[in-house]
Amino acid sequence: MLCGSNSTRRRRPPRVVTWTAALVAAVTLAGLGSPGTGGAAPAADRTPPPGPAPTIAWTPCPADPTARCGTLSVPVDWDRPAGPRFDLALARRTAADPAARVGTLVFGPGGPGDSGVGRIVTGMSRFSAELRRRFDIVSFDPRGVGASNPVRCSTELLGQRPAPVLTSQADFDATVAYNRRLWADCRRHTGPVFDHVDTLSTVRDLEAIRAALGEPRLTFHGSSYGTLLGAQYAEKFPHRIRAMVLESVVDHSLETRAFLDTQTATAQDSFDEFVAWCDRTESCALHGRDVRAVWADLLARAGRGELPDPADPARNLTPYVLSAERAHRAFKGPDWAEFARTLRALHAGGPDTPAAPVGNAEPEPTAPNELAIFCQDWSLPIRDHREYAGLLRRMARTGPDVRYPRALAVVESCLGTPVPVANPQHRLDVETDRPLLLINSRHDPAGGYEWATNVARQLGRHGVLLSYDGAGHGSYNSGPCMTGAVDRYLVSLTLPARGATCPAVEPAPDDAG
């Protein structure tokens, strides 16, 4: 695996340390400091491309023969190109108008864990008719995902994951011990690729895909976690980019406290937007009521174990599930109208949705666990429960309504995993021939607007941020202003003016999604 630009440097063997005794060592090895002073960025690769690249043999996809599927052999460890290899899974749809074809657009899926192959086979409505007409559109399952040697772990062990809110040092120690057992189990079930699923390795895969497609320069659209892939590709291969769109931007320069601060703030902002919508929209199921009071009462009942889950009445909802799962899912669309109906039903004591039928099928012995990718990209140590509790108090002040963002469980999933990580945080150092286009909702519950503005500052003149004045995770399809601006850039390389914005598109009164 290539770490930085030193292609001859071998990865140091993973080393597990106790968080109570070796936090300082972990931070030093990971190259972390305060936000914006992190580890060094990988130096740009200015070497000429190698000889003839391998090609991809495209055949009809089994799920939809109108799409084409293929594989590309890549090294498990890019520091050992002659070593073991595995196949990346790809899918492609060709341009609808070959005479107007610009080239190939590569889509970088989010997650981590989203399938790019699935996007091409079943999700092409994500791309405008203009892009489908002018480009071959290609995507792939990143290493460790889908059909590209996925990370697999014991289903039974995954089901034993500790509760996401740790209340004592004993809980903290149990989580560290569990994570170490799970890490070893996932490595055993996944094979050698498990230790090389970091995004820097995927950057090298992306360059191999560009070469195999025969494209002299990359045209790329990355979404959510796929923006980290794009940004780090721009660092490593700045002169091989034709155009690059980063949508719902990830800021990979933050240490633990700043990471949780920003994720809590963006969750609270999304909740505030929901309340404001409900106050001004008569069709909202909670219109005319004190939405925050209803929500606070539900959180209190959940905290006392008195809020049954409508989908499984034998199980009670917790404050974490309400905040990090139910609210987060609703705000991504956003699907405000349905969320309001859910809260009204829960508050009245009735079901929010019909209970799903319980299946009798035996679970598979292993299941995916893409959080292993995240833990190889981020060093977010927490020393002990005392520090953890301090972070929780800080999050409660930042997000009084939504004090448990999904990021909390993500950080906890990495406690006790090997350090140093393969791809530690750092400020971007990008010098491309033409600027990248960043697009972001001002009220994005996952890729918060603060992350986008931070990354835009890091890029300087090498990036332009187009802001969508609305809500939701993802903004390319948020009205003709956003779609048109992105399409013009990808097709004709015309960038929007710096500081440009697109107006919010108000959700339909009874839909809000």
Number of C-alpha atoms within 10 A of each C-alpha: 24 24 21 18 15 12 14 12 13 14 14 10 10 13 11 14 16 17 19 12 11 14 16 13 14 23 20 13 15 23 18 23 16 13 18 17 15 21 20 16 20 21 16 20 19 12 7 6 12 7 7 9 14 15 16 15 10 14 15 14 17 11 11 12 11 14 19 21 26 19 20 20 17 21 20 25 21 23 18 16 13 11 11 14 17 16 16 22 23 26 24 27 19 19 21 16 14 13 9 11 17 18 21 23 26 24 24 27 25 20 15 19 23 19 22 25 27 18 20 25 21 12 11 14 11 12 16 15 12 16 20 20 18 23 24 20 23 24 27 31 24 33 28 27 25 21 17 20 22 23 28 23 23 18 15 13 16 18 8 10 14 18 11 18 18 19 13 14 14 11 16 22 19 14 22 21 16 20 21 18 14 22 20 14 16 24 17 15 16 19 14 16 21 24 21 23 28 28 25 26 23 22 23 21 21 22 18 18 27 22 20 15 18 16 15 13 18 26 23 27 23 23 27 22 25 25 27 23 26 26 27 23 27 24 22 25 23 22 17 21 21 19 23 29 29 27 27 31 32 24 27 25 25 26 23 17 18 14 19 24 20 22 27 30 22 26 31 23 22 27 24 16 18 23 20 12 19 22 17 11 18 13 16 23 20 21 16 12 12 12 19 13 11 15 19 15 13 21 23 14 18 20 15 13 14 15 21 19 20 21 15 14 12 9 13 18 22 22 23 23 19 20 22 20 14 14 24 22 17 22 24 20 17 26 19 27 24 19 22 22 16 20 23 19 16 20 17 10 12 14 18 20 14 9 12 9 8 8 7 6 6 6 10 9 11 17 18 19 21 20 17 26 22 22 24 24 20 24 29 26 23 21 17 18 18 14 10 21 16 11 18 18 12 17 23 16 15 21 21 14 20 29 24 27 28 21 18 21 17 15 21 21 24 24 25 22 28 20 22 24 23 27 24 29 27 25 21 25 20 26 19 21 13 17 21 27 24 24 26 32 28 25 27 27 32 28 29 27 23 20 23 25 18 17 23 21 16 18 20 14 15 18 24 24 25 25 23 27 16 21 26 25 25 22 25 25 15 20 15 13 16 21 17 15 19 26 21 15 17 24 18 10 16 13 21 16 10 12 9 13 19 19 14 18 14 13 17 11 14 15 13 20 17
